Amino acid sequence: MSIIPQHFLNAVVPVGIRTRTSITWVGTGFFVSRKTDNDGNVRPFLVTNKHVVKGQKNIVIRMKRKQDSELKDIDAPLENVTGAIYKLHKDSSIDVAVIPLNGKFIVDNNLDFPAFDIDSNAMTSSELRENGVDEGSLVHMLGFPMRLVNANSMLPICRLGCVARMSEEQIKEQHSFLVDIQNFPGNSGSPIILRPDLMSIVGTKNLINCVLMGIIHSYIPYKETLINAQTQEPVEIRSENSGLANAHPVYKIRSMTTQSHGQKSSRFFGA
């Protein structure tokens, strides 16, 4: 039995670019929502990496119709007459983009919208540490590496890893925490989900909830320089995936899902 809530899996979508004859899947995104009042109204957003959408005028995301589960590849314009209508983090070193979605379009087209509630389904790094999450805690990464998107499905690929380093110093210096996980092209924008701990050492805390921790944005390569034995000059640099990946913590997303920015959402999505 999976311990990842099904709506977490369903909230993860492939992000693509439409060519003349096909769609090229280039990354991963996930839906988040934020409550706006006590009546249960929410604002819908798509979250991905800045480098996935920057420079694009249009992206494609895959969604599902409620009545028959038919998959729909939907064009989402990223610009209007006034310019870009998505939000990039104000710090250029933070690789996060938040795209407001048109709730009316989702409802009118009877589209399913499973989403992470950015307040109740997510925890900041400090909140996680206070609840016993630390180096060695298990995590899942959900996404679409290497364009592995099924033609008749939107189920993401799940990979298991662990927190490698999540100290205050790490996040302050790098704006990221480290996970030990195999991250490949296409995983850009993948959510990192905490795997609940059902057991713990006596006297220590354990968190039994599955929550959103952050968003993957890059891996750390291992580089090796080959030297010519005769000239002692470098002739080649080899690079490979070290297995360590950078993830921005969830508060970098939460701070961008503000109501004022969401006002633009009524003019966006599926136009």
RAUR-V75540 format. One record per helix or strand of 3 or more residues. SS is the DSSP state (h for helix, s for strand). FROM is the first residue (numbers start at 1). LEN is the number of residues. If there is no record, write none. Layout:
ss:SS from:FROM len:LEN
ss:SS from:FROM len:LEN
This chain:
ss:h from:6 len:5
ss:s from:12 len:7
ss:s from:23 len:13
ss:s from:42 len:7
ss:h from:50 len:4
ss:s from:58 len:8
ss:s from:71 len:7
ss:s from:97 len:4
ss:h from:103 len:6
ss:h from:125 len:6
ss:s from:138 len:6
ss:h from:145 len:3
ss:s from:157 len:9
ss:h from:168 len:7
ss:s from:177 len:4
ss:s from:191 len:4
ss:s from:212 len:16
ss:s from:234 len:16
ss:h from:251 len:4
ss:h from:259 len:9
